[in-house]
Amino acid sequence: MAIKTVATNRKAYHEYHVQDSIEAGIALTGTEIKSIRTGRVNLRDAYVRPEAGELWLLNAHVARYEPGSYLSHEPTRRRKLLLHRKQIDNLISKVQEKGFTLVPLKLYIKNDIAKVEVALAKGKRQYDKREAITRRETERELRRVIKRQRL
């Protein structure tokens, strides 16, 4: 089972407390999958929104496929996520009642099929972000000190 990660959403880990994640398929056009395979995808500002009992990936930028004709796709168009009905209903209920949001974490190709990892997340407060940054910096400083002592 070959998995090739095409794009990750590093901003999501900074902006949200990630709770639970699930793998979903994506409904794509021909030029979109070709562009994804070349790695021309950006998930930075992407999010998932439930509408009419379905989940939609919005604001994900898939660059136009250059060798494609004038019939190429729109880079930031809405893309339908493919999940089982029970999974969709479960995610929609959690988003509506508990104040969670759905965020795409990474887009990858698994067995020649494009998949997206969608996470149930809760937004971080400003002080949570600062706390994470200071923790990361202190760990980095500790690693530097330990490395110097070994030499």
C-alpha positions in Angstrom: 0.0 0.0 0.0 2.0 3.0 -1.3 1.1 6.3 0.3 2.5 9.5 -1.1 1.8 12.7 0.9 1.2 15.5 -1.6 0.3 18.4 0.8 0.0 19.1 4.5 -1.8 21.8 6.4 0.8 22.8 9.0 -1.3 25.9 9.9 -4.1 23.6 11.2 -1.9 22.3 14.0 -1.1 25.9 15.0 -4.6 27.2 14.8 -6.6 24.2 16.2 -6.6 21.5 18.9 -6.9 18.4 16.6 -9.2 15.8 18.2 -10.1 13.1 15.7 -9.3 12.5 12.1 -10.8 10.4 9.3 -9.8 9.5 5.8 -12.1 10.7 3.0 -12.1 10.5 -0.8 -12.5 13.5 -3.1 -14.5 13.9 -6.2 -12.1 15.3 -8.8 -11.9 16.1 -12.5 -9.2 14.7 -14.8 -7.0 17.8 -14.8 -7.3 18.1 -11.0 -5.9 14.6 -10.3 -3.0 15.2 -12.7 -2.2 18.4 -11.0 -2.4 16.8 -7.6 0.0 14.0 -8.7 2.5 16.7 -9.6 2.2 18.1 -6.1 0.7 21.5 -7.0 -1.8 21.7 -4.1 -2.2 24.2 -1.2 -4.3 23.4 1.8 -3.3 26.4 3.9 -6.7 28.2 3.9 -8.9 25.2 3.2 -11.7 24.1 5.4 -14.6 21.6 5.2 -18.2 22.7 5.4 -21.3 20.5 5.8 -24.1 21.4 3.3 -27.3 19.5 2.7 -26.1 16.3 4.3 -22.8 16.3 2.4 -19.3 17.5 3.2 -17.5 19.9 0.9 -13.8 20.9 0.7 -13.6 24.6 0.2 -10.8 27.0 -0.6 -8.3 24.2 -1.3 -6.0 25.4 -4.2 -5.2 22.9 -6.8 -3.2 24.7 -9.5 -4.2 24.4 -13.1 -2.7 21.6 -15.1 -0.5 23.3 -17.7 -0.6 20.6 -20.4 -4.4 20.5 -20.1 -6.6 22.4 -22.6 -8.7 25.4 -22.1 -11.2 23.1 -20.4 -9.0 23.0 -17.3 -10.6 23.2 -13.8 -11.1 26.2 -11.5 -8.2 26.2 -8.9 -10.3 26.9 -5.8 -13.6 25.2 -6.7 -15.7 23.3 -4.2 -14.9 19.6 -4.1 -17.2 17.0 -2.6 -15.8 14.7 0.0 -16.7 11.0 -0.2 -17.6 9.2 3.0 -20.1 6.7 4.3 -23.4 8.2 5.4 -22.9 7.2 9.0 -19.5 9.0 9.1 -21.0 12.1 7.5 -23.9 12.2 9.9 -21.6 11.6 12.9 -19.3 14.5 11.8 -22.1 16.9 11.1 -23.7 16.3 14.5 -20.4 16.9 16.3 -19.8 20.1 14.4 -23.3 21.4 15.1 -23.7 20.6 18.8 -20.2 20.8 20.3 -18.7 23.8 18.4 -16.1 21.8 16.5 -14.9 22.6 13.0 -13.7 20.3 10.2 -10.2 21.0 8.9 -8.2 19.1 6.2 -4.8 18.0 7.6 -3.2 16.4 4.6 -3.8 15.3 1.0 -2.2 12.2 -0.2 -2.3 9.5 -2.9 -3.1 6.0 -1.7 -3.2 3.2 -4.2 -3.5 5.8 -7.1 -6.5 7.4 -5.4 -6.5 10.9 -3.9 -7.5 11.0 -0.3 -7.8 13.8 2.3 -7.4 13.4 6.0 -10.1 15.5 7.7 -9.9 16.3 11.4 -12.5 17.3 13.9 -10.8 20.3 15.6 -11.5 23.1 18.1 -10.0 26.5 17.7 -7.1 27.6 19.9 -7.1 30.7 21.9 -4.3 33.2 21.5 -2.6 32.2 24.8 -2.6 28.6 23.7 -0.7 29.5 20.6 1.9 31.5 22.6 2.2 28.6 25.0 2.9 26.2 22.2 5.6 28.5 20.7 7.4 28.9 24.1 7.3 25.1 24.7 8.8 24.5 21.2 11.5 27.1 21.8 12.5 25.7 25.2 12.7 22.1 23.8 14.9 23.4 20.9 17.2 25.2 23.4 17.4 22.0 25.6 18.4 20.0 22.5 21.1 22.5 21.7 22.6 22.4 25.3 22.6 18.6 25.3 24.3 18.5 21.9 27.0 20.9 23.1 27.7 18.8 26.2 28.3 15.7 24.1 31.0 17.4 22.1 
